[in-house]
Amino acid sequence: MATRITAKSLEKKLALDPETINVEPEGWEGPINWSELFGNVNPVELELGAGKGRFILEHARRDPERNYFAIERALKYCRVILYRACRDNLTNLRTYMHDGVEFLEKFCPDASLDALYIFYSDPWPKKRHRKRRVFQEHTVPIFERKLKPGCKLIVKMDYESYFWEIDALLHEHTTLQILESGEIDPVRFEPAFRTNFEVKLCAQGAKVFYLEALKKA
């Protein structure tokens, strides 16, 4: 069950009531209706593991004609996203504090996402912990199923061996077309669209790996 986040818990004066932005799916019995959630029929892009929300918040600010859904399990980070979204009056963004894969499986309608972003998910390098990874044989078909035809899964990773395992999983267990996969220079992305973690990686000169996969029409 998601922890309830309220205006009182944020203790800030905001342009929007946090309860209009944060999603509390208690009582849901099936897939949500995006148009009812956002109040429009605009495209929906989802970031799984949004951290402090730097990437998705900037998208929401710059493109009010698209809807954005940020999933983050950590309460302290979800509160940061929620506060900034309310402060900036981002009516096209919603937050959800819970497990992202479970949300996709239970509540996200099939073929409903215009983009799915998964950046720097925990590699869980110890063998006994790998069952906790976001990318698994049984999860990658879920990611494919939730995308609309002609739309993309975008992955960034700093842990090289895990990145190539992700690449292999997508090749072996989905029909997604891999458009790009490998090490990149992160400066190709505008600084405002880098995650907080990516900002640190760039400062350290660390490697960044990027994968872009298309769901065929």
C-alpha positions as CSV (number, residue, x, y, z in Angstrom):
1,M,0.0,0.0,0.0
2,A,1.4,3.4,-1.0
3,T,2.2,5.8,1.9
4,R,-0.2,8.8,1.8
5,I,1.4,12.1,0.9
6,T,-0.4,15.3,1.9
7,A,0.1,19.0,1.8
8,K,0.6,19.0,5.6
9,S,3.5,16.4,5.2
10,L,5.2,18.7,2.7
11,E,4.9,21.8,4.9
12,K,5.2,24.2,2.0
13,K,2.9,26.8,0.4
14,L,2.2,25.3,-3.1
15,A,0.4,26.4,-6.2
16,L,-1.4,23.0,-6.4
17,D,-2.8,20.7,-3.7
18,P,-0.4,17.7,-3.6
19,E,-3.4,15.4,-3.4
20,T,-4.3,16.4,-7.0
21,I,-0.9,15.3,-8.2
22,N,-0.1,12.2,-6.1
23,V,-2.0,9.0,-7.1
24,E,-3.4,6.8,-4.3
25,P,-4.6,3.6,-6.0
26,E,-6.4,2.2,-3.0
27,G,-9.5,0.4,-4.2
28,W,-8.4,0.1,-7.8
29,E,-9.5,-3.1,-9.3
30,G,-7.9,-2.9,-12.8
31,P,-6.2,-0.7,-15.3
32,I,-6.6,3.0,-14.8
33,N,-8.1,5.3,-17.4
34,W,-5.4,7.9,-18.3
35,S,-7.8,10.4,-19.8
36,E,-9.8,10.4,-16.5
37,L,-6.7,10.6,-14.4
38,F,-5.3,13.6,-16.3
39,G,-8.6,15.1,-17.6
40,N,-7.5,15.0,-21.2
41,V,-6.5,12.6,-24.0
42,N,-2.9,13.8,-24.4
43,P,-0.1,11.3,-24.8
44,V,1.3,9.7,-21.7
45,E,5.0,9.2,-20.9
46,L,6.1,7.2,-17.8
47,E,9.4,7.2,-15.9
48,L,10.0,4.1,-13.7
49,G,12.3,5.0,-10.8
50,A,12.2,8.7,-11.2
51,G,14.4,9.6,-8.3
52,K,14.1,13.3,-7.5
53,G,12.3,13.8,-10.8
54,R,14.8,16.2,-12.5
55,F,14.3,14.5,-15.9
56,I,10.5,14.1,-15.9
57,L,9.8,17.5,-14.2
58,E,11.7,19.3,-17.0
59,H,9.8,17.4,-19.6
60,A,6.5,18.3,-18.0
61,R,7.5,22.0,-17.8
62,R,8.5,22.2,-21.4
63,D,5.7,20.2,-23.0
64,P,2.3,20.9,-21.3
65,E,0.5,19.1,-24.2
66,R,1.9,15.7,-23.0
67,N,1.1,13.9,-19.7
68,Y,3.9,12.6,-17.5
69,F,3.7,9.9,-14.8
70,A,6.6,9.5,-12.3
71,I,6.9,6.3,-10.3
72,E,9.3,6.4,-7.3
73,R,9.5,4.0,-4.3
74,A,11.4,6.2,-1.9
75,L,9.2,8.5,0.1
76,K,11.8,11.3,0.4
77,Y,12.3,11.4,-3.3
78,C,8.6,11.2,-4.2
79,R,8.1,14.2,-1.9
80,V,10.7,16.2,-3.8
81,I,8.9,15.5,-7.1
82,L,5.6,16.2,-5.6
83,Y,6.7,19.5,-4.1
84,R,8.3,20.7,-7.3
85,A,5.3,19.7,-9.4
86,C,2.9,21.5,-7.2
87,R,5.2,24.6,-6.8
88,D,5.5,24.9,-10.6
89,N,1.8,24.2,-11.2
90,L,2.5,21.1,-13.4
91,T,-1.0,19.9,-14.0
92,N,0.3,17.4,-16.6
93,L,2.3,15.4,-14.1
94,R,1.2,12.7,-11.6
95,T,3.3,10.8,-9.0
96,Y,3.0,7.4,-7.6
97,M,5.0,6.0,-4.7
98,H,5.1,2.2,-5.0
99,D,6.7,-0.6,-7.0
100,G,6.9,0.4,-10.7
101,V,6.8,-3.1,-12.2
102,E,3.7,-4.0,-10.1
103,F,2.0,-0.8,-11.2
104,L,2.7,-1.5,-14.9
105,E,1.4,-5.1,-14.6
106,K,-1.7,-4.3,-12.6
107,F,-2.8,-0.8,-13.4
108,C,-1.3,0.4,-16.6
109,P,-3.4,-0.4,-19.7
110,D,-1.7,-2.3,-22.5
111,A,-0.6,-0.3,-25.5
112,S,-1.2,3.0,-23.7
113,L,2.3,4.6,-23.2
114,D,3.9,6.9,-25.7
115,A,7.3,6.5,-24.0
116,L,8.7,4.4,-21.1
117,Y,11.9,5.7,-19.4
118,I,14.0,3.5,-17.1
119,F,17.2,5.2,-16.0
120,Y,20.0,3.8,-13.8
121,S,18.0,1.1,-12.1
122,D,19.8,-0.6,-9.3
123,P,22.1,-3.4,-10.7
124,W,22.0,-5.4,-7.5
125,P,25.4,-6.8,-8.4
126,K,25.4,-9.6,-5.8
127,K,24.1,-12.8,-7.3
128,R,21.7,-13.5,-4.4
129,H,20.1,-10.1,-4.9
130,R,19.6,-10.2,-8.7
131,K,16.0,-11.3,-8.4
132,R,15.3,-7.7,-7.3
133,R,16.4,-6.2,-10.6
134,V,13.9,-4.3,-12.6
135,F,14.9,-6.1,-15.9
136,Q,14.1,-9.8,-15.8
137,E,12.9,-12.4,-18.2
138,H,9.3,-11.9,-17.0
139,T,9.4,-8.1,-16.8
140,V,10.7,-7.1,-20.2
141,P,7.6,-8.4,-22.0
142,I,5.5,-6.2,-19.7
143,F,7.4,-3.2,-20.7
144,E,6.9,-4.0,-24.4
145,R,3.2,-4.7,-23.9
146,K,2.5,-1.3,-22.2
147,L,3.9,0.7,-25.1
148,K,1.9,1.9,-28.0
149,P,3.0,0.6,-31.4
150,G,5.6,3.0,-32.8
151,C,6.7,4.1,-29.3
152,K,9.9,3.6,-27.4
153,L,11.6,2.2,-24.3
154,I,14.6,4.3,-23.3
155,V,17.2,2.9,-20.9
156,K,20.3,4.5,-19.4
157,M,22.7,2.6,-17.2
158,D,26.2,3.1,-15.7
159,Y,26.8,-0.5,-14.8
160,E,28.2,-2.0,-18.0
161,S,27.6,-5.8,-17.4
162,Y,24.0,-5.2,-16.3
163,F,23.5,-3.0,-19.4
164,W,24.5,-5.8,-21.7
165,E,22.3,-8.2,-19.8
166,I,19.4,-5.8,-20.4
167,D,20.3,-5.7,-24.1
168,A,20.2,-9.5,-24.2
169,L,16.9,-9.8,-22.4
170,L,15.2,-7.4,-24.8
171,H,16.6,-9.3,-27.8
172,E,15.6,-12.7,-26.4
173,H,12.3,-12.0,-24.7
174,T,10.7,-9.2,-26.7
175,T,10.1,-8.2,-30.3
176,L,11.3,-4.7,-29.7
177,Q,13.6,-3.3,-32.4
178,I,16.8,-2.1,-30.8
179,L,17.6,1.2,-32.5
180,E,20.7,2.1,-30.5
181,S,22.6,0.3,-27.8
182,G,26.0,1.1,-26.3
183,E,28.2,3.6,-24.6
184,I,27.5,7.2,-25.2
185,D,28.9,10.6,-24.4
186,P,26.3,12.0,-22.0
187,V,26.9,15.6,-23.1
188,R,24.7,14.8,-26.1
189,F,21.8,15.4,-23.7
190,E,20.9,18.9,-22.6
191,P,21.9,19.3,-19.0
192,A,18.4,20.0,-17.8
193,F,17.3,16.6,-19.0
194,R,19.9,14.7,-17.1
195,T,18.8,12.9,-13.9
196,N,20.4,13.9,-10.6
197,F,22.4,10.7,-10.7
198,E,23.6,11.4,-14.2
199,V,24.8,14.8,-13.3
200,K,27.1,13.2,-10.7
201,L,28.2,10.6,-13.3
202,C,29.1,13.4,-15.7
203,A,31.1,15.2,-13.1
204,Q,33.0,12.0,-12.3
205,G,33.7,11.2,-16.0
206,A,31.9,7.8,-15.6
207,K,30.7,5.7,-18.4
208,V,27.0,6.0,-19.5
209,F,25.3,3.4,-21.6
210,Y,22.1,4.1,-23.6
211,L,19.5,1.9,-25.2
212,E,16.6,2.9,-27.4
213,A,14.1,0.2,-28.4
214,L,11.0,0.7,-30.6
215,K,7.8,-1.3,-30.4
216,K,7.0,-2.1,-34.0
217,A,3.7,-1.0,-35.5
